[in-house]
Amino acid sequence: MRIDKFLKVSRLIKRRTVAKEVAGAGRLQVNGQIAKAGTEVKPGDEVTIRYGRKIVKVRVESLENAAQKGEATSLYTTLEETKVDD
């Protein structure tokens, strides 16, 4: 599954277009490598997202084409959440 779609389905980012913008700005990594919006992810991959002053690192647990609001958090496990002071 493409990383931009995974971020939208898992509700880590609200819209797929926003996920594409985040990837285009270089604020998205998969397994330590800078990722493009079309980068494929699979269960076990570690995804790091930089939101302004916050960095979130998650592990992909499963891939679904769609998920209900309550099920979305079961698609990933949060490994680390850090606030950054610039």
Residue frames as a rotation matrix with the C-alpha (Angstrom) as fourth column:
MET 1
0.586 0.811 0.000 0.00
0.811 -0.586 0.000 0.00
0.000 0.000 -1.000 0.00
ARG 2
-0.035 -0.549 0.835 1.21
0.439 -0.759 -0.481 3.52
0.898 0.350 0.267 -0.75
ILE 3
-0.688 -0.327 -0.648 2.32
0.720 -0.188 -0.669 5.50
0.097 -0.926 0.364 2.31
ASP 4
-0.906 0.378 0.190 -0.01
-0.373 -0.926 0.062 8.41
0.200 -0.015 0.980 1.52
LYS 5
-0.018 0.939 -0.344 -3.04
-0.382 0.311 0.870 6.09
0.924 0.147 0.353 1.49
PHE 6
-0.133 -0.089 -0.987 -1.91
0.716 0.680 -0.158 4.30
0.685 -0.728 -0.026 4.68
LEU 7
-0.939 -0.281 -0.198 -1.59
0.339 -0.665 -0.665 7.62
0.055 -0.691 0.720 6.53
LYS 8
-0.601 0.789 0.130 -5.11
-0.677 -0.589 0.442 8.62
0.425 0.178 0.887 5.47
VAL 9
0.139 0.680 -0.720 -6.75
-0.098 0.733 0.673 5.25
0.985 -0.023 0.169 6.28
SER 10
-0.212 -0.316 -0.925 -4.98
0.824 0.450 -0.343 5.06
0.525 -0.835 0.165 9.66
ARG 11
0.766 0.593 0.249 -6.00
0.443 -0.767 0.464 8.66
0.466 -0.245 -0.850 10.35
LEU 12
0.034 -0.831 -0.556 -2.45
0.904 -0.212 0.371 9.72
-0.426 -0.515 0.744 11.19
ILE 13
-0.922 -0.150 -0.357 -3.05
-0.017 -0.906 0.423 12.44
-0.387 0.396 0.833 8.59
LYS 14
-0.199 0.979 -0.043 -6.61
-0.139 -0.072 -0.988 13.54
-0.970 -0.190 0.151 7.75
ARG 15
0.803 0.514 -0.301 -6.39
-0.325 -0.047 -0.945 13.81
-0.499 0.857 0.129 3.96
ARG 16
0.536 -0.586 0.608 -4.36
0.725 0.688 0.023 12.01
-0.432 0.428 0.794 1.33
THR 17
0.637 -0.298 0.711 -3.43
0.414 -0.646 -0.641 15.30
0.650 0.703 -0.288 -0.35
VAL 18
0.766 -0.379 0.519 -1.95
-0.630 -0.602 0.490 16.52
0.127 -0.703 -0.700 2.94
ALA 19
0.653 -0.534 0.537 0.02
0.100 0.763 0.638 13.27
-0.751 -0.363 0.552 3.21
LYS 20
0.567 -0.430 0.703 1.41
0.812 0.149 -0.564 13.91
0.138 0.891 0.433 -0.29
GLU 21
0.709 -0.278 0.648 2.44
-0.158 -0.958 -0.239 17.44
0.687 0.067 -0.724 0.75
VAL 22
0.764 -0.430 0.481 4.17
-0.512 0.050 0.857 16.12
-0.393 -0.901 -0.183 3.89
ALA 23
0.547 -0.558 0.624 6.08
0.574 0.792 0.205 13.57
-0.609 0.246 0.754 1.80
GLY 24
0.616 -0.260 0.743 6.97
0.641 -0.383 -0.666 16.19
0.458 0.886 -0.069 -0.80
ALA 25
0.748 -0.309 0.587 8.42
-0.474 -0.868 0.147 18.42
0.464 -0.389 -0.796 1.92
GLY 26
-0.129 -0.868 -0.479 10.73
-0.168 0.495 -0.852 15.60
0.977 -0.029 -0.210 3.09
ARG 27
-0.346 0.057 0.936 9.02
-0.914 -0.248 -0.323 15.25
0.214 -0.967 0.138 6.48
LEU 28
0.734 0.629 0.258 8.18
-0.653 0.757 0.012 11.57
-0.187 -0.177 0.966 6.05
GLN 29
-0.404 -0.886 -0.225 10.50
-0.905 0.423 -0.041 8.57
0.132 0.187 -0.973 6.47
VAL 30
0.850 0.521 -0.082 9.99
-0.507 0.850 0.143 4.83
0.144 -0.080 0.986 6.07
ASN 31
0.828 -0.550 -0.111 12.60
0.556 0.778 0.291 2.65
-0.074 -0.303 0.950 7.80
GLY 32
0.223 -0.775 -0.591 14.93
0.446 -0.458 0.769 5.64
-0.867 -0.435 0.243 8.14
GLN 33
-0.721 -0.437 0.538 14.79
0.661 -0.198 0.724 6.62
-0.210 0.877 0.431 4.45
ILE 34
-0.602 0.525 -0.602 13.06
-0.418 -0.849 -0.323 9.77
-0.680 0.058 0.731 3.19
ALA 35
-0.502 0.528 0.685 9.85
0.650 0.753 -0.104 8.63
-0.571 0.393 -0.721 1.50
LYS 36
-0.929 0.352 -0.112 7.82
-0.324 -0.634 0.702 9.89
0.176 0.689 0.703 -1.43
ALA 37
-0.207 0.948 0.243 4.01
-0.918 -0.102 -0.382 9.73
-0.338 -0.303 0.891 -1.46
GLY 38
0.533 0.448 -0.718 4.11
-0.752 0.639 -0.160 6.58
0.387 0.625 0.678 -3.61
THR 39
-0.602 -0.798 0.027 6.52
-0.700 0.512 -0.498 4.66
0.384 -0.318 -0.867 -1.37
GLU 40
0.251 0.677 -0.692 5.11
-0.203 0.736 0.646 1.22
0.946 -0.021 0.322 -0.57
VAL 41
-0.412 -0.315 0.855 4.72
-0.903 0.014 -0.430 0.18
0.124 -0.949 -0.290 3.07
LYS 42
0.031 0.384 -0.923 4.14
-0.111 0.919 0.378 -3.26
0.993 0.090 0.071 4.55
PRO 43
0.940 0.329 0.086 3.50
-0.127 0.106 0.986 -4.61
0.316 -0.938 0.141 8.05
GLY 44
0.555 -0.763 -0.331 6.60
0.806 0.394 0.442 -4.22
-0.207 -0.512 0.834 10.21
ASP 45
-0.117 -0.581 0.806 7.80
0.692 -0.630 -0.354 -1.00
0.713 0.516 0.475 8.54
GLU 46
-0.077 0.022 -0.997 8.61
0.857 -0.509 -0.078 1.96
-0.509 -0.860 0.020 10.78
VAL 47
0.135 0.255 0.958 7.20
0.753 -0.655 0.068 5.31
0.644 0.712 -0.280 9.66
THR 48
-0.397 -0.302 -0.867 8.40
0.789 -0.595 -0.154 8.65
-0.469 -0.745 0.475 11.05
ILE 49
0.230 0.573 0.787 6.28
0.801 -0.570 0.180 11.76
0.552 0.589 -0.590 10.50
ARG 50
-0.755 -0.449 -0.478 7.27
0.635 -0.683 -0.360 15.31
-0.165 -0.576 0.801 11.39
TYR 51
0.330 0.879 0.344 4.29
0.824 -0.446 0.350 17.54
0.461 0.168 -0.871 12.17
GLY 52
0.671 -0.028 0.741 5.58
-0.143 -0.985 0.092 21.05
0.727 -0.168 -0.665 12.80
ARG 53
-0.073 -0.699 0.712 7.06
-0.895 -0.269 -0.356 20.74
0.440 -0.663 -0.606 16.30
LYS 54
0.308 0.228 0.924 6.20
-0.693 0.719 0.054 17.09
-0.651 -0.657 0.379 16.88
ILE 55
-0.426 -0.446 -0.787 7.82
-0.826 0.548 0.137 13.90
0.370 0.708 -0.601 15.57
VAL 56
0.389 0.623 0.679 5.81
-0.764 0.630 -0.140 10.67
-0.515 -0.464 0.720 15.66
LYS 57
-0.629 -0.588 -0.509 7.29
-0.753 0.624 0.209 7.24
0.195 0.515 -0.835 14.97
VAL 58
0.318 0.809 0.494 4.92
-0.804 0.506 -0.313 4.30
-0.503 -0.297 0.811 14.37
ARG 59
-0.854 -0.456 0.250 5.17
-0.276 0.805 0.525 0.67
-0.441 0.379 -0.814 13.28
VAL 60
-0.210 0.773 -0.598 2.76
-0.927 0.036 0.372 -0.53
0.310 0.633 0.710 10.59
GLU 61
-0.531 0.090 0.843 0.80
-0.499 0.770 -0.397 -3.49
-0.685 -0.632 -0.364 12.01
SER 62
-0.281 0.474 0.835 -1.68
0.687 0.707 -0.170 -4.20
-0.670 0.526 -0.524 9.20
LEU 63
-0.953 -0.021 -0.301 -2.93
-0.199 -0.706 0.680 -2.76
-0.227 0.708 0.669 5.93
GLU 64
-0.204 0.947 0.247 -6.60
0.725 0.316 -0.613 -2.16
-0.658 0.054 -0.751 5.18
ASN 65
-0.590 0.054 0.806 -8.20
0.695 -0.474 0.540 -0.31
0.411 0.879 0.242 2.26
ALA 66
-0.055 0.603 0.796 -10.65
-0.315 -0.767 0.560 1.31
0.948 -0.220 0.232 4.68
ALA 67
-0.643 -0.137 -0.753 -11.06
0.625 0.475 -0.620 1.41
0.443 -0.869 -0.219 8.45
GLN 68
0.548 0.834 0.073 -13.74
0.539 -0.418 0.732 2.64
0.640 -0.361 -0.678 10.81
LYS 69
0.395 -0.375 0.839 -12.75
-0.489 -0.858 -0.154 5.43
0.778 -0.350 -0.522 13.18
GLY 70
0.698 -0.052 0.714 -12.42
-0.683 0.252 0.686 3.05
-0.215 -0.966 0.140 16.14
GLU 71
0.858 -0.346 0.380 -10.37
0.381 0.924 -0.020 0.53
-0.344 0.162 0.925 14.16
ALA 72
0.840 -0.507 0.194 -7.88
-0.098 -0.493 -0.865 2.99
0.534 0.707 -0.463 12.65
THR 73
0.365 -0.744 0.559 -5.47
-0.930 -0.324 0.176 2.88
0.051 -0.584 -0.810 15.60
SER 74
0.593 -0.142 0.793 -5.17
-0.172 0.939 0.297 -0.91
-0.787 -0.312 0.533 15.29
LEU 75
0.960 -0.232 0.156 -3.35
0.206 0.210 -0.956 -0.42
0.189 0.950 0.250 11.97
TYR 76
0.133 -0.953 0.272 -0.24
-0.016 -0.276 -0.961 0.91
0.991 0.123 -0.052 13.74
THR 77
0.597 -0.089 -0.798 1.62
0.798 0.167 0.579 0.96
0.081 -0.982 0.171 17.05
THR 78
0.817 -0.334 0.469 3.06
-0.281 -0.942 -0.182 4.25
0.503 0.017 -0.864 18.31
LEU 79
0.391 -0.779 -0.491 6.73
0.763 0.572 -0.300 3.72
0.515 -0.257 0.818 19.12
GLU 80
-0.488 -0.630 -0.605 7.79
0.827 -0.555 -0.089 7.26
-0.279 -0.544 0.792 19.97
GLU 81
0.556 0.605 0.570 6.33
0.694 -0.715 0.081 10.76
0.457 0.350 -0.818 20.16
THR 82
-0.257 -0.793 -0.552 8.72
0.930 -0.359 0.083 13.67
-0.263 -0.492 0.830 20.61
LYS 83
0.898 0.430 -0.097 8.23
0.399 -0.887 -0.234 17.43
-0.186 0.171 -0.967 20.83
VAL 84
-0.045 -0.925 0.378 10.89
0.986 -0.103 -0.133 19.49
0.161 0.367 0.916 19.09
ASP 85
0.628 0.142 -0.765 11.95
0.376 -0.916 0.139 22.98
-0.681 -0.375 -0.629 20.17
ASP 86
0.314 -0.496 0.810 13.25
0.906 -0.099 -0.412 25.07
0.284 0.863 0.418 17.27
